[in-house]
Amino acid sequence: MSIVLVVNSGSSSFKYQLLDMAREQVLASGLVERIGEATGVATHTVRFHAEPGEPAPAVLDATHRIERPIPDHTAGFAAMLDAFAQHGPSLDEHPPVAVGHRVVHGGARFFEATVITDLVEINIDDLSVLAPLHNPGALQGIRAARAAFAGIPHVAVFDTAFHQTLPPAAYTYAIDREVAAKHRIRRYGFHGTSHQYVSAKAAEFLGRDLASLKQIVFHLGNGASVTAVDGGRSVETSMGLTPLEGLVMGTRSGDLDPAVLLHLARRASMSTDDLDRLLNKRSGVLGLAGVTDMRDLAARRAEGDEAAQLAFDVYIHRLRAYAGAYTAQLGGVDVISFTAGVGENDAAIRAAALETLGFLGLEIDPERNQARERGPRVISTDDSAVTVLVVPTAEELEIARQTLAAV
């Protein structure tokens, strides 16, 4: 009784994984996308695992794809169930005991994984004002999943929950406190499941007590954030009221003088929606260099593209600024970890981000940093005063763990 289905829903798509938590193995995963369009797409991948002591199977996984109209999330879950029935693993033989749902924004109301009830749904809906791009899609997925899997508990795991341990000095914005209270304006932080998983995994990998470690975790993907973790607790993080604050990201600006918005509203007659699109969709690396993929950025830098070089320099400048600030907030740092797509795969960004931290006794090993290995690994030298790691994130696994704990 250890099978958990994890669902990550957006407004027009959802991802899923079926996990055997007795072994913490993924049995199947999939993506249902283009929901509401003329033709939807459902991709289902079955994972094959050898039994202990048996040789690895010749086929590691098998992917199946179908195209058909998927008008809404309910139809999307029907497509997912069809994929399990046709291609396996059989949900009759591997029945999930619970469904875990990623929900981006839990506000100040949800500080841990929570079994979903009608009242919890109402609260998630109410919090959509703080995450209009994320919570409504998650709610659609929750409602469709509760209908498809009506006999088992459903659990909401919130991106913001890990950051509920932020002290007031870290989460409070210096604006009129009555206005802030009325409109729930404070820093919440995001990517919490990733930061929680990676900081715990780093301690486990090093054989160290999590409670004794001062850590900085860089989650670098198209969305990017950094968190200071003291004794397993989030004490500072870069994202704020929304996932826009902080680091330079693929299409998001990160930190910005708020007067820029006032200036553009007055001088360029930009509306609220115009400004929203500018900062969330047309800024970051895309706004500076015209690309979002760091591999494309590296190729353009190699060709001598000045805009690409500036985008890289701005990106690195912000990483260094946060690394230094969080080292000061923690009063020193024992471990720095990199995770997510860019953090796990871009050696140049890792090296450049920490290049100026030699005064801490931190030293990157170039060969270790360039190595392409799976699983957690050390990329600092044996003599480095700060241990630097690459730790692949596993947000679905962390969601599944928290789901089981909640039920």
C-alpha positions as CSV (number, residue, x, y, z in Angstrom):
1,M,0.0,0.0,0.0
2,S,2.7,2.5,-1.0
3,I,1.6,3.7,-4.5
4,V,1.2,7.5,-4.9
5,L,0.0,9.4,-7.9
6,V,1.5,12.9,-8.1
7,V,-0.2,15.5,-10.3
8,N,1.2,18.9,-11.3
9,S,-1.6,20.9,-13.0
10,G,-1.5,24.0,-15.1
11,S,-4.3,25.9,-16.9
12,S,-3.8,23.9,-20.2
13,S,-1.7,20.9,-19.2
14,F,-0.8,18.6,-16.3
15,K,2.1,16.3,-15.6
16,Y,1.9,13.2,-13.5
17,Q,4.0,10.4,-12.0
18,L,3.0,7.1,-10.4
19,L,5.5,6.2,-7.7
20,D,6.1,3.1,-5.7
21,M,7.2,4.7,-2.4
22,A,8.3,1.4,-0.9
23,R,11.3,1.7,-3.3
24,E,10.9,5.4,-4.2
25,Q,10.7,4.4,-7.8
26,V,8.8,6.0,-10.7
27,L,6.6,3.4,-12.3
28,A,5.2,5.7,-15.0
29,S,5.1,9.4,-15.9
30,G,3.2,11.5,-18.4
31,L,2.2,14.8,-19.8
32,V,-1.3,15.9,-21.0
33,E,-1.1,19.2,-22.8
34,R,-3.0,21.5,-25.2
35,I,-6.1,21.1,-23.1
36,G,-8.9,23.1,-24.6
37,E,-7.3,23.3,-28.1
38,A,-8.6,21.5,-31.2
39,T,-6.2,18.6,-30.7
40,G,-4.7,17.7,-27.4
41,V,-1.6,15.5,-26.8
42,A,-1.1,12.9,-24.1
43,T,2.3,11.3,-23.6
44,H,2.7,8.3,-21.3
45,T,6.1,6.7,-20.3
46,V,6.3,3.4,-18.6
47,R,9.4,2.8,-16.5
48,F,10.9,-0.7,-16.2
49,H,12.9,-1.6,-13.1
50,A,14.9,-4.7,-12.3
51,E,14.1,-6.7,-9.2
52,P,17.0,-6.7,-6.6
53,G,19.7,-9.1,-7.8
54,E,18.3,-9.2,-11.4
55,P,20.1,-7.7,-14.4
56,A,18.8,-4.4,-15.7
57,P,16.0,-4.8,-18.4
58,A,17.0,-4.3,-22.0
59,V,14.3,-1.7,-22.4
60,L,14.6,1.1,-19.7
61,D,11.3,2.8,-20.6
62,A,8.6,3.0,-23.3
63,T,6.8,6.1,-24.3
64,H,3.4,6.2,-26.0
65,R,1.8,9.3,-27.5
66,I,-1.8,10.0,-28.6
67,E,-3.5,13.0,-30.1
68,R,-7.2,13.6,-29.6
69,P,-9.5,16.4,-28.5
70,I,-9.0,17.1,-24.7
71,P,-11.6,19.8,-24.0
72,D,-10.9,20.1,-20.2
73,H,-9.0,18.6,-17.3
74,T,-11.7,15.9,-16.8
75,A,-11.1,14.7,-20.3
76,G,-7.4,14.9,-19.6
77,F,-7.7,12.6,-16.7
78,A,-9.7,10.2,-18.8
79,A,-6.8,10.2,-21.4
80,M,-4.4,9.5,-18.6
81,L,-6.5,6.6,-17.3
82,D,-6.8,5.2,-20.8
83,A,-3.0,5.3,-21.1
84,F,-2.6,3.3,-17.8
85,A,-5.1,0.8,-19.0
86,Q,-3.6,0.3,-22.4
87,H,0.1,0.6,-21.7
88,G,0.4,0.0,-18.0
89,P,1.2,-0.3,-15.2
90,S,-2.3,-1.5,-14.3
91,L,-3.9,0.7,-11.7
92,D,-5.8,-2.4,-10.6
93,E,-2.5,-4.1,-9.8
94,H,-0.9,-0.9,-8.5
95,P,-3.8,1.1,-7.0
96,P,-2.7,4.5,-5.6
97,V,-3.4,5.0,-1.9
98,A,-3.4,8.8,-2.4
99,V,-3.0,11.5,-5.0
100,G,-0.6,14.4,-4.3
101,H,-1.1,17.7,-6.0
102,R,1.4,20.5,-6.4
103,V,-0.1,23.9,-5.6
104,V,2.0,26.9,-6.1
105,H,0.6,29.3,-3.5
106,G,-0.6,28.5,-0.1
107,G,-0.4,32.0,1.3
108,A,0.1,32.2,5.1
109,R,-2.7,29.6,5.6
110,F,-1.0,26.4,4.6
111,F,2.3,25.5,6.3
112,E,2.3,21.8,5.5
113,A,0.9,19.2,3.1
114,T,-2.9,19.2,3.7
115,V,-5.6,16.7,2.9
116,I,-7.9,18.3,0.4
117,T,-11.5,19.0,1.5
118,D,-14.2,21.2,-0.1
119,L,-13.0,23.9,2.3
120,V,-9.4,23.5,1.3
121,E,-10.5,23.9,-2.4
122,I,-12.3,27.2,-1.4
123,N,-9.1,28.5,0.2
124,I,-6.9,27.5,-2.8
125,D,-9.4,29.4,-5.0
126,D,-9.3,32.4,-2.7
127,L,-5.5,32.4,-2.9
128,S,-5.7,32.6,-6.7
129,V,-5.5,36.4,-6.4
130,L,-1.9,35.9,-5.3
131,A,-1.1,33.4,-8.0
132,P,-3.5,34.0,-11.0
133,L,-1.3,32.1,-13.4
134,H,-0.9,29.0,-11.2
135,N,-3.6,28.3,-8.6
136,P,-6.6,28.2,-11.0
137,G,-5.0,25.5,-13.1
138,A,-4.1,23.5,-10.0
139,L,-7.7,23.8,-8.8
140,Q,-9.0,22.5,-12.1
141,G,-6.7,19.5,-11.8
142,I,-7.7,18.8,-8.2
143,R,-11.4,18.8,-9.1
144,A,-10.9,16.5,-12.0
145,A,-8.6,14.2,-10.0
146,R,-11.0,14.0,-7.1
147,A,-13.7,12.9,-9.5
148,A,-11.5,10.4,-11.2
149,F,-10.1,9.0,-7.9
150,A,-13.0,9.5,-5.6
151,G,-12.3,6.8,-3.1
152,I,-8.9,7.9,-1.9
153,P,-7.5,11.0,-0.2
154,H,-6.0,13.9,-2.2
155,V,-3.3,16.0,-0.7
156,A,-2.2,19.6,-1.6
157,V,1.5,20.2,-1.3
158,F,2.3,23.9,-1.5
159,D,5.4,25.5,-3.0
160,T,5.2,28.2,-0.3
161,A,4.9,25.8,2.7
162,F,8.7,25.2,3.3
163,H,9.1,29.0,3.6
164,Q,6.6,29.4,6.4
165,T,9.6,29.4,8.7
166,L,10.9,32.7,7.4
167,P,11.3,35.2,10.2
168,P,9.2,38.4,10.1
169,A,12.3,40.4,9.2
170,A,12.7,38.3,6.1
171,Y,9.1,38.2,4.9
172,T,7.9,41.7,5.7
173,Y,7.9,44.4,3.0
174,A,8.5,48.0,4.3
175,I,5.2,49.4,3.1
176,D,2.2,50.7,5.1
177,R,1.4,47.8,7.4
178,E,-2.4,48.3,7.2
179,V,-2.2,48.2,3.4
180,A,0.0,45.1,3.5
181,A,-2.3,43.3,5.9
182,K,-5.5,44.1,4.0
183,H,-4.1,42.8,0.7
184,R,-1.9,40.0,2.1
185,I,1.3,41.6,0.8
186,R,4.4,39.8,2.2
187,R,7.1,37.6,0.9
188,Y,6.0,33.9,0.6
189,G,8.8,32.2,-1.4
190,F,8.4,29.4,-3.9
191,H,10.1,26.2,-5.2
192,G,9.7,25.1,-1.6
193,T,9.5,21.4,-2.4
194,S,12.7,21.5,-4.4
195,H,14.6,23.5,-1.7
196,Q,13.3,21.2,1.0
197,Y,14.3,18.0,-0.9
198,V,17.7,19.2,-2.0
199,S,18.8,20.5,1.4
200,A,17.8,17.3,3.1
201,K,19.4,15.2,0.3
202,A,22.6,17.1,0.6
203,A,22.8,16.4,4.3
204,E,22.0,12.7,3.7
205,F,24.6,12.5,0.9
206,L,27.3,14.0,3.1
207,G,26.4,11.9,6.1
208,R,25.9,15.1,8.1
209,D,23.1,16.1,10.5
210,L,20.7,18.4,8.7
211,A,20.1,20.3,11.9
212,S,23.8,21.3,12.1
213,L,24.2,22.6,8.5
214,K,24.1,26.1,7.1
215,Q,23.1,25.7,3.4
216,I,22.5,27.8,0.3
217,V,20.4,26.1,-2.4
218,F,20.3,27.5,-5.9
219,H,17.3,26.2,-7.9
220,L,18.2,27.3,-11.4
221,G,15.8,26.5,-14.2
222,N,13.7,28.7,-16.4
223,G,12.3,29.9,-13.1
224,A,15.0,30.4,-10.6
225,S,15.3,31.0,-6.8
226,V,17.8,30.7,-4.0
227,T,17.2,29.8,-0.4
228,A,19.2,30.0,2.8
229,V,18.5,26.9,4.9
230,D,19.7,26.9,8.5
231,G,19.3,23.6,10.3
232,G,16.8,22.4,7.7
233,R,14.6,25.5,8.0
234,S,14.2,28.1,5.3
235,V,15.3,31.5,6.8
236,E,15.6,33.6,3.6
237,T,14.6,33.1,0.0
238,S,14.7,35.2,-3.2
239,M,11.1,35.0,-4.5
240,G,8.5,37.1,-2.8
241,L,4.8,37.8,-3.0
242,T,5.0,36.1,-6.5
243,P,7.6,34.1,-8.3
244,L,8.8,37.3,-10.0
245,E,11.2,38.6,-7.4
246,G,14.8,37.7,-7.0
247,L,17.2,36.1,-9.5
248,V,17.3,36.8,-13.3
249,M,15.3,34.1,-15.0
250,G,14.5,32.8,-18.4
251,T,11.7,35.4,-19.1
252,R,11.3,37.1,-15.7
253,S,13.2,40.2,-14.6
254,G,13.8,39.3,-11.0
255,D,14.6,42.2,-8.7
256,L,13.7,45.6,-10.1
257,D,13.3,49.1,-8.8
258,P,9.5,49.5,-8.4
259,A,9.7,53.0,-9.7
260,V,10.5,51.5,-13.1
261,L,6.8,50.4,-13.3
262,L,5.6,53.9,-12.4
263,H,7.9,55.4,-15.0
264,L,6.6,53.1,-17.7
265,A,3.0,53.7,-16.8
266,R,3.4,57.4,-16.9
267,R,5.9,57.8,-19.8
268,A,5.0,54.8,-22.0
269,S,1.3,54.6,-21.2
270,M,1.7,50.9,-20.3
271,S,-1.2,49.3,-18.6
272,T,-1.1,46.9,-15.7
273,D,-1.4,44.0,-18.1
274,D,1.3,45.4,-20.3
275,L,3.7,45.7,-17.3
276,D,2.7,42.1,-16.2
277,R,3.6,40.7,-19.7
278,L,6.8,42.8,-19.8
279,L,8.2,41.6,-16.5
280,N,7.0,37.9,-16.6
281,K,7.2,37.1,-20.4
282,R,9.6,39.6,-22.1
283,S,12.3,40.1,-19.5
284,G,15.1,38.1,-18.0
285,V,17.6,36.4,-20.3
286,L,15.0,36.6,-23.2
287,G,14.6,40.3,-22.8
288,L,18.4,40.8,-22.8
289,A,19.5,38.3,-25.4
290,G,16.5,37.1,-27.3
291,V,16.8,33.4,-26.1
292,T,15.8,31.6,-22.9
293,D,17.8,28.4,-23.2
294,M,21.3,28.7,-21.6
295,R,22.7,26.4,-24.2
296,D,21.6,28.9,-26.9
297,L,23.1,31.7,-24.8
298,A,26.4,29.9,-24.5
299,A,26.5,29.3,-28.3
300,R,25.9,33.0,-28.9
301,R,28.5,34.1,-26.4
302,A,31.0,31.8,-28.2
303,E,30.2,33.6,-31.4
304,G,31.0,36.9,-29.8
305,D,27.4,38.2,-29.4
306,E,27.7,41.2,-27.0
307,A,24.0,41.0,-26.0
308,A,24.4,37.4,-25.0
309,Q,27.6,38.2,-23.0
310,L,25.8,41.0,-21.2
311,A,22.9,38.7,-20.4
312,F,25.3,36.1,-18.9
313,D,27.1,38.8,-16.9
314,V,23.9,40.2,-15.5
315,Y,22.7,36.6,-14.6
316,I,25.9,35.8,-12.8
317,H,26.1,39.2,-11.1
318,R,22.7,38.5,-9.4
319,L,23.7,35.0,-8.4
320,R,26.9,36.3,-6.7
321,A,25.0,39.0,-5.0
322,Y,22.6,36.5,-3.4
323,A,25.3,34.1,-2.5
324,G,27.1,36.8,-0.6
325,A,24.0,38.2,1.1
326,Y,22.8,34.7,2.2
327,T,26.2,33.8,3.5
328,A,26.0,37.0,5.7
329,Q,22.4,36.2,6.8
330,L,23.5,32.7,7.8
331,G,26.7,33.8,9.5
332,G,28.7,31.5,7.3
333,V,27.9,28.6,5.0
334,D,28.8,24.9,5.1
335,V,27.2,23.6,1.9
336,I,26.1,25.3,-1.4
337,S,24.0,23.1,-3.8
338,F,22.9,23.6,-7.3
339,T,19.8,22.0,-8.7
340,A,17.2,22.1,-11.5
341,G,17.9,22.1,-15.3
342,V,20.5,24.9,-15.4
343,G,21.9,24.2,-11.9
344,E,22.4,20.5,-12.6
345,N,23.8,20.8,-16.2
346,D,25.6,24.1,-16.7
347,A,29.2,23.9,-15.3
348,A,30.1,27.4,-16.6
349,I,27.3,29.1,-14.6
350,R,28.2,27.1,-11.4
351,A,31.9,28.1,-11.7
352,A,31.2,31.7,-12.5
353,A,28.5,32.1,-9.7
354,L,31.0,31.1,-7.0
355,E,34.2,32.5,-8.6
356,T,34.4,35.5,-6.2
357,L,33.8,33.4,-3.0
358,G,37.4,32.3,-2.6
359,F,37.7,34.5,0.5
360,L,35.5,32.0,2.2
361,G,38.0,29.2,1.4
362,L,35.7,27.9,-1.3
363,E,37.4,26.2,-4.2
364,I,35.7,24.5,-7.2
365,D,37.4,21.5,-8.7
366,P,37.3,22.1,-12.5
367,E,37.3,18.4,-13.4
368,R,34.6,17.5,-10.9
369,N,32.5,20.5,-12.1
370,Q,32.7,19.4,-15.7
371,A,31.9,15.8,-15.0
372,R,28.6,14.6,-16.4
373,E,27.3,12.2,-13.7
374,R,23.9,11.2,-12.4
375,G,23.0,11.6,-8.8
376,P,24.4,13.9,-6.1
377,R,28.1,14.8,-6.5
378,V,30.7,17.0,-4.9
379,I,32.2,19.6,-7.3
380,S,34.5,21.4,-4.8
381,T,38.0,20.4,-3.9
382,D,38.8,18.2,-1.0
383,D,40.4,21.2,0.8
384,S,37.5,23.6,0.1
385,A,36.2,25.1,3.3
386,V,32.7,25.1,1.8
387,T,31.3,21.9,0.2
388,V,29.7,22.6,-3.2
389,L,27.3,20.0,-4.6
390,V,25.2,19.3,-7.6
391,V,22.0,17.6,-6.3
392,P,19.3,16.6,-8.9
393,T,16.0,17.7,-7.6
394,A,13.0,15.3,-7.3
395,E,10.0,17.5,-6.6
396,E,7.5,14.7,-7.4
397,L,9.2,12.4,-5.0
398,E,9.1,15.0,-2.3
399,I,5.4,15.6,-3.0
400,A,4.8,11.9,-2.8
401,R,6.7,11.7,0.6
402,Q,4.7,14.6,2.0
403,T,1.4,13.1,0.7
404,L,2.0,9.8,2.5
405,A,3.0,11.6,5.6
406,A,-0.3,13.7,5.5
407,V,-2.5,10.6,5.1
